Amino acid sequence: MCTVIIRVPESAGEPTRVLAIRDEDPARPWNPLGRWWPEAHDGVIGVRDARAGGAWLAADPDAGRLAVLLNRADVTDRPESELLSRGGIVLDSAAGRSPAADPRTHGFNLVEVDADGARVLTWDGVSLTMTGLEPGTHMIAHDDVDDPSTPRIAAWLDAFRDAPVSDQDRWWMPWVDVLERSSALESTDDRAIIRDNRPYGYPTLSLLACVASVGRDEVDVRYGELREPGHWGTGLDLA
């Protein structure tokens, strides 16, 4: 049950800013931000799912492209044996190949940022739709963009919109301050961003976060892990 905050600039000459928090089963191994696909995806950096080989978040810095995936409920009637890992979609997107037609995966929200702007592609097992993101700050979880029926979006979207993200080296700190404020909630609270999803029937907890600044010709991505899954503790050291 990941969360993405994205600020789309008014001017095409300004970078798009992204904060992505990953929720996953701590027992499912992953590799931190790095170049894990030198043959198939030369130049791509990302957070690798060590079990299936795909990515949760991936970027091609030289091409100015970034993609991050959030799981979403679906109504597919395909058997599990016919479904593929969603991580391959992220790598394809970072390479400039967006999903099309009928993805053979479970449902997802795929956030894409490139020179043409920012968008969210949604697959529910039946239809694939695209929502273009207008200038401003948006929040995406496992339903629709800026969905007020998602408790964490209703609770924190305005705070992220009000946070004074700047052009300074550590531009993300006002957003991290919002994360720290949100951590006053129990991680099992529906409004929490740093989450423990086990009471809701999922074996996932918030594990890590990435921030990214996506310009027309470059992407700068920083990565940090929580010391204890599902708990803010001493916060994130994004480097």
LUMLUMDO-308611 format. One record per residue (C-alpha): residue number from 1; residue in one letter; x, y, z. Coordinates in Angstrom, 1 decimal, always signed. Each point is the difference from the previous one (the first is absolute). Example, Ala and Ser with C-alpha at 12.3 -4.5 7.8 and 13.67 -1.06 7.14 Angstrom:
+-----+---+--------+--------+--------+
!   k ! r !     xx !     yy !     zz !
+-----+---+--------+--------+--------+
!   1 ! a !  +12.3 !   -4.5 !   +7.8 !
!   2 ! s !   +1.4 !   +3.4 !   -0.7 !
+-----+---+--------+--------+--------+
This chain:
+-----+---+--------+--------+--------+
!   k ! r !     xx !     yy !     zz !
+-----+---+--------+--------+--------+
!   1 ! m !   +0.0 !   +0.0 !   +0.0 !
!   2 ! c !   +2.6 !   +2.5 !   -1.2 !
!   3 ! t !   -0.5 !   +3.8 !   -0.2 !
!   4 ! v !   +1.3 !   +2.5 !   -2.6 !
!   5 ! i !   +0.0 !   +3.8 !   +0.3 !
!   6 ! i !   +0.8 !   +1.9 !   -3.2 !
!   7 ! r !   +0.3 !   +3.7 !   -0.7 !
!   8 ! v !   -0.4 !   +0.9 !   -3.7 !
!   9 ! p !   +1.5 !   +3.4 !   -0.8 !
!  10 ! e !   -1.8 !   +2.9 !   -1.7 !
!  11 ! s !   +2.9 !   +0.4 !   -2.4 !
!  12 ! a !   +1.4 !   -2.7 !   -2.3 !
!  13 ! g !   +3.5 !   +1.3 !   +0.9 !
!  14 ! e !   -0.4 !   -1.0 !   +3.7 !
!  15 ! p !   +0.5 !   -3.5 !   +1.4 !
!  16 ! t !   -2.8 !   -2.3 !   +1.1 !
!  17 ! r !   +0.5 !   -1.0 !   +3.7 !
!  18 ! v !   -0.9 !   -3.5 !   +1.2 !
!  19 ! l !   -0.1 !   -1.6 !   +3.5 !
!  20 ! a !   -0.8 !   -3.8 !   -0.1 !
!  21 ! i !   -0.5 !   -2.1 !   +3.1 !
!  22 ! r !   +0.2 !   -3.7 !   -0.5 !
!  23 ! d !   -2.0 !   -2.5 !   +2.0 !
!  24 ! e !   +1.0 !   -3.7 !   -0.4 !
!  25 ! d !   +0.3 !   -3.2 !   +1.9 !
!  26 ! p !   +3.3 !   +0.3 !   +1.9 !
!  27 ! a !   +0.7 !   -3.6 !   -0.8 !
!  28 ! r !   +0.0 !   +0.6 !   -3.7 !
!  29 ! p !   +3.6 !   +0.9 !   -0.9 !
!  30 ! w !   +0.9 !   +3.1 !   -2.0 !
!  31 ! n !   +3.1 !   +1.8 !   -1.2 !
!  32 ! p !   +0.3 !   +3.8 !   +0.7 !
!  33 ! l !   +0.3 !   +2.6 !   -2.6 !
!  34 ! g !   +2.6 !   -1.0 !   -2.6 !
!  35 ! r !   +0.7 !   -1.2 !   -3.5 !
!  36 ! w !   -1.3 !   -3.6 !   +0.2 !
!  37 ! w !   -0.9 !   -0.5 !   -3.7 !
!  38 ! p !   +3.2 !   +0.8 !   -2.0 !
!  39 ! e !   -0.8 !   -2.2 !   -3.0 !
!  40 ! a !   -3.8 !   +0.3 !   -0.5 !
!  41 ! h !   -0.3 !   +3.6 !   +1.3 !
!  42 ! d !   +3.4 !   +1.6 !   -0.2 !
!  43 ! g !   +0.1 !   +3.3 !   +1.8 !
!  44 ! v !   -3.1 !   -0.6 !   +2.1 !
!  45 ! i !   +0.1 !   +0.4 !   +3.7 !
!  46 ! g !   -2.6 !   -1.3 !   +2.4 !
!  47 ! v !   -1.1 !   -1.9 !   +3.1 !
!  48 ! r !   +0.0 !   -3.7 !   -1.1 !
!  49 ! d !   -2.3 !   -2.7 !   +1.2 !
!  50 ! a !   +2.5 !   -2.8 !   +0.5 !
!  51 ! r !   -2.6 !   -2.7 !   -0.3 !
!  52 ! a !   -1.5 !   +0.8 !   -3.3 !
!  53 ! g !   +2.8 !   +2.2 !   -1.4 !
!  54 ! g !   -2.1 !   +3.0 !   -0.9 !
!  55 ! a !   -0.2 !   +3.5 !   +1.6 !
!  56 ! w !   -2.3 !   +1.9 !   +2.4 !
!  57 ! l !   +1.5 !   +3.3 !   -1.1 !
!  58 ! a !   +2.3 !   +0.5 !   -3.0 !
!  59 ! a !   +1.5 !   +2.9 !   -1.9 !
!  60 ! d !   +2.1 !   +0.7 !   -3.1 !
!  61 ! p !   +1.9 !   +3.1 !   +1.2 !
!  62 ! d !   +1.4 !   +0.8 !   -3.5 !
!  63 ! a !   -3.4 !   -0.1 !   -1.6 !
!  64 ! g !   -1.8 !   +1.9 !   +2.7 !
!  65 ! r !   -2.5 !   -2.8 !   +0.8 !
!  66 ! l !   -1.3 !   -1.5 !   +3.2 !
!  67 ! a !   -2.6 !   -2.6 !   +0.9 !
!  68 ! v !   -1.4 !   -1.3 !   +3.3 !
!  69 ! l !   -2.7 !   -2.6 !   +0.6 !
!  70 ! l !   -2.7 !   -0.3 !   +2.6 !
!  71 ! n !   -2.1 !   -3.2 !   +0.3 !
!  72 ! r !   -3.7 !   +0.4 !   -0.5 !
!  73 ! a !   -3.0 !   -2.4 !   +0.4 !
!  74 ! d !   -1.2 !   -1.6 !   -3.2 !
!  75 ! v !   -2.8 !   -2.1 !   -1.4 !
!  76 ! t !   +2.1 !   -2.2 !   -2.2 !
!  77 ! d !   -1.2 !   -3.6 !   -0.7 !
!  78 ! r !   +3.3 !   -1.2 !   -1.2 !
!  79 ! p !   +1.5 !   -2.8 !   +2.1 !
!  80 ! e !   +3.2 !   +0.8 !   +1.9 !
!  81 ! s !   +2.0 !   -2.3 !   -2.3 !
!  82 ! e !   -0.7 !   +2.4 !   -2.9 !
!  83 ! l !   +0.9 !   +3.2 !   +1.8 !
!  84 ! l !   +3.4 !   +1.7 !   -0.2 !
!  85 ! s !   +1.9 !   +2.1 !   +2.6 !
!  86 ! r !   -0.9 !   +3.7 !   -0.1 !
!  87 ! g !   +3.7 !   +0.9 !   +0.4 !
!  88 ! g !   +0.7 !   -0.5 !   -3.7 !
!  89 ! i !   -2.5 !   +2.8 !   -0.8 !
!  90 ! v !   +2.1 !   +2.5 !   +2.0 !
!  91 ! l !   +3.2 !   -0.9 !   -1.9 !
!  92 ! d !   -1.8 !   +0.3 !   -3.3 !
!  93 ! s !   -1.5 !   +3.4 !   +0.9 !
!  94 ! a !   +3.5 !   +1.3 !   +1.0 !
!  95 ! a !   +1.2 !   -1.1 !   -3.4 !
!  96 ! g !   -2.9 !   +2.0 !   -1.7 !
!  97 ! r !   -2.4 !   -2.9 !   -0.5 !
!  98 ! s !   -3.3 !   +0.6 !   +1.9 !
!  99 ! p !   -2.4 !   -2.8 !   +0.6 !
! 100 ! a !   -2.7 !   -0.4 !   -2.7 !
! 101 ! a !   -3.1 !   -2.0 !   -0.7 !
! 102 ! d !   -0.3 !   -3.0 !   +2.4 !
! 103 ! p !   +2.8 !   -0.3 !   +2.5 !
! 104 ! r !   +0.4 !   -3.6 !   +1.3 !
! 105 ! t !   +0.4 !   +1.1 !   +3.6 !
! 106 ! h !   -2.0 !   +0.8 !   +3.1 !
! 107 ! g !   -1.3 !   +3.6 !   +0.3 !
! 108 ! f !   +2.2 !   +3.0 !   +0.4 !
! 109 ! n !   +0.4 !   +3.8 !   +0.0 !
! 110 ! l !   +3.1 !   +0.8 !   -2.0 !
! 111 ! v !   +1.4 !   +3.5 !   +0.5 !
! 112 ! e !   +2.0 !   +1.2 !   -3.0 !
! 113 ! v !   +2.1 !   +3.2 !   -0.3 !
! 114 ! d !   +1.8 !   +1.0 !   -3.2 !
! 115 ! a !   +0.6 !   +3.0 !   -2.3 !
! 116 ! d !   -3.7 !   -0.1 !   -1.0 !
! 117 ! g !   -1.2 !   +0.4 !   +3.6 !
! 118 ! a !   -1.4 !   -2.2 !   +2.7 !
! 119 ! r !   -2.8 !   -2.5 !   -0.1 !
! 120 ! v !   -1.5 !   -3.0 !   +1.8 !
! 121 ! l !   -0.9 !   -3.2 !   -1.9 !
! 122 ! t !   -2.6 !   -2.1 !   +1.8 !
! 123 ! w !   -0.7 !   -3.7 !   -0.7 !
! 124 ! d !   -2.9 !   -1.7 !   +1.8 !
! 125 ! g !   +0.2 !   -3.3 !   -1.8 !
! 126 ! v !   -2.6 !   +1.1 !   -2.6 !
! 127 ! s !   +0.9 !   +3.4 !   -1.3 !
! 128 ! l !   +3.2 !   +2.1 !   -0.2 !
! 129 ! t !   -0.5 !   +3.7 !   +0.4 !
! 130 ! m !   +2.3 !   +3.1 !   +0.2 !
! 131 ! t !   -0.4 !   +3.1 !   +2.2 !
! 132 ! g !   +2.2 !   +2.9 !   -0.9 !
! 133 ! l !   +1.2 !   +2.0 !   +3.0 !
! 134 ! e !   -0.5 !   +3.7 !   -0.1 !
! 135 ! p !   +2.4 !   +2.5 !   +1.6 !
! 136 ! g !   -0.1 !   -0.2 !   +3.7 !
! 137 ! t !   +0.5 !   -2.6 !   +2.8 !
! 138 ! h !   -1.7 !   -3.4 !   -0.2 !
! 139 ! m !   -0.2 !   -3.1 !   +2.1 !
! 140 ! i !   -0.5 !   -3.5 !   -1.2 !
! 141 ! a !   -0.5 !   -3.2 !   +2.0 !
! 142 ! h !   -2.2 !   -3.0 !   -1.1 !
! 143 ! d !   -3.0 !   +1.7 !   -1.4 !
! 144 ! d !   -0.4 !   +3.1 !   -2.1 !
! 145 ! v !   +2.3 !   +3.1 !   -0.2 !
! 146 ! d !   -0.7 !   +2.3 !   +3.0 !
! 147 ! d !   -2.8 !   -2.3 !   +1.0 !
! 148 ! p !   -1.8 !   +1.6 !   +3.0 !
! 149 ! s !   -1.4 !   -3.4 !   +1.0 !
! 150 ! t !   +3.6 !   -1.2 !   +0.8 !
! 151 ! p !   +0.5 !   +1.0 !   +3.6 !
! 152 ! r !   +3.7 !   +0.8 !   -0.2 !
! 153 ! i !   -0.6 !   +2.2 !   -3.1 !
! 154 ! a !   -2.9 !   +1.8 !   +1.8 !
! 155 ! a !   +2.2 !   +0.5 !   +3.1 !
! 156 ! w !   +3.3 !   +1.2 !   -1.6 !
! 157 ! l !   -0.4 !   +1.2 !   -3.6 !
! 158 ! d !   -0.5 !   +3.6 !   +1.1 !
! 159 ! a !   +3.1 !   -0.1 !   +2.2 !
! 160 ! f !   +2.1 !   -1.2 !   -2.9 !
! 161 ! r !   -1.5 !   +2.7 !   -2.2 !
! 162 ! d !   +0.9 !   +2.6 !   +2.6 !
! 163 ! a !   +3.5 !   -1.2 !   +0.5 !
! 164 ! p !   +2.5 !   +2.5 !   -1.5 !
! 165 ! v !   +2.0 !   -2.3 !   -2.3 !
! 166 ! s !   +2.9 !   +2.1 !   -1.4 !
! 167 ! d !   +3.0 !   -0.2 !   -2.4 !
! 168 ! q !   +2.4 !   -0.6 !   +2.9 !
! 169 ! d !   +2.2 !   -3.1 !   +0.1 !
! 170 ! r !   -2.2 !   -1.7 !   +2.5 !
! 171 ! w !   -3.3 !   +1.2 !   -1.5 !
! 172 ! w !   -1.8 !   -3.0 !   +1.4 !
! 173 ! m !   +0.4 !   +0.9 !   +3.6 !
! 174 ! p !   -3.4 !   +1.8 !   +0.3 !
! 175 ! w !   -1.7 !   -3.2 !   -1.2 !
! 176 ! v !   +2.0 !   -2.1 !   +2.4 !
! 177 ! d !   -1.2 !   +2.4 !   +2.8 !
! 178 ! v !   -3.6 !   -0.9 !   -1.0 !
! 179 ! l !   +0.9 !   -3.7 !   +0.2 !
! 180 ! e !   +1.4 !   +0.5 !   +3.4 !
! 181 ! r !   -3.2 !   +1.8 !   +1.1 !
! 182 ! s !   -2.1 !   -2.8 !   -1.4 !
! 183 ! s !   +2.0 !   -2.6 !   +2.0 !
! 184 ! a !   -1.7 !   +1.3 !   +3.1 !
! 185 ! l !   -2.8 !   -2.3 !   -1.1 !
! 186 ! e !   +0.2 !   -3.7 !   +0.8 !
! 187 ! s !   +1.3 !   -1.8 !   -3.1 !
! 188 ! t !   -3.2 !   -2.1 !   +0.0 !
! 189 ! d !   -2.1 !   +3.2 !   -0.2 !
! 190 ! d !   -1.8 !   +0.2 !   -3.4 !
! 191 ! r !   +1.3 !   +3.6 !   -0.3 !
! 192 ! a !   +3.7 !   -1.0 !   +0.5 !
! 193 ! i !   +2.5 !   +0.3 !   -2.8 !
! 194 ! i !   +2.7 !   -2.0 !   +1.7 !
! 195 ! r !   -2.0 !   -3.1 !   +0.3 !
! 196 ! d !   -0.5 !   -3.4 !   +1.5 !
! 197 ! n !   -2.5 !   -1.7 !   -2.2 !
! 198 ! r !   -0.2 !   -3.3 !   +1.8 !
! 199 ! p !   -3.3 !   +0.7 !   +1.8 !
! 200 ! y !   -1.6 !   +0.6 !   -3.5 !
! 201 ! g !   +1.0 !   -3.5 !   -1.2 !
! 202 ! y !   +3.3 !   +0.9 !   -1.8 !
! 203 ! p !   +3.5 !   -1.0 !   +1.2 !
! 204 ! t !   +1.5 !   +3.3 !   -1.0 !
! 205 ! l !   +1.5 !   +2.9 !   +1.9 !
! 206 ! s !   +1.7 !   +3.2 !   -1.1 !
! 207 ! l !   +3.6 !   -0.8 !   -0.6 !
! 208 ! l !   +1.7 !   +2.8 !   -2.0 !
! 209 ! a !   -0.5 !   +3.1 !   -2.0 !
! 210 ! c !   +1.5 !   +1.7 !   -3.0 !
! 211 ! v !   -0.1 !   +3.6 !   -1.1 !
! 212 ! a !   +0.6 !   +1.1 !   -3.6 !
! 213 ! s !   +0.4 !   +3.2 !   -1.9 !
! 214 ! v !   -0.9 !   -0.7 !   -3.6 !
! 215 ! g !   +1.3 !   +2.6 !   -2.5 !
! 216 ! r !   -0.3 !   -0.1 !   -3.8 !
! 217 ! d !   +3.4 !   -1.6 !   -0.5 !
! 218 ! e !   +0.9 !   -1.4 !   +3.5 !
! 219 ! v !   -1.4 !   -1.8 !   +3.0 !
! 220 ! d !   +1.5 !   +0.3 !   +3.5 !
! 221 ! v !   -1.2 !   -2.8 !   +2.3 !
! 222 ! r !   +0.7 !   -0.4 !   +3.8 !
! 223 ! y !   -0.7 !   -3.1 !   +2.1 !
! 224 ! g !   -0.5 !   -0.7 !   +3.7 !
! 225 ! e !   -1.2 !   -2.8 !   +2.2 !
! 226 ! l !   -1.9 !   +0.1 !   +3.2 !
! 227 ! r !   +2.0 !   -1.6 !   +2.9 !
! 228 ! e !   -3.1 !   -1.9 !   +1.1 !
! 229 ! p !   -2.7 !   -1.0 !   -2.6 !
! 230 ! g !   -3.2 !   +1.8 !   +0.6 !
! 231 ! h !   +1.4 !   +2.6 !   +2.4 !
! 232 ! w !   +1.5 !   +3.4 !   -0.5 !
! 233 ! g !   +2.5 !   -0.2 !   +2.9 !
! 234 ! t !   +2.9 !   +2.2 !   -0.9 !
! 235 ! g !   -1.4 !   +0.7 !   -3.4 !
! 236 ! l !   +1.6 !   -0.4 !   -3.4 !
! 237 ! d !   +3.6 !   +0.7 !   -1.1 !
! 238 ! l !   -0.6 !   +0.7 !   -3.7 !
! 239 ! a !   +3.3 !   -0.2 !   -1.9 !
+-----+---+--------+--------+--------+
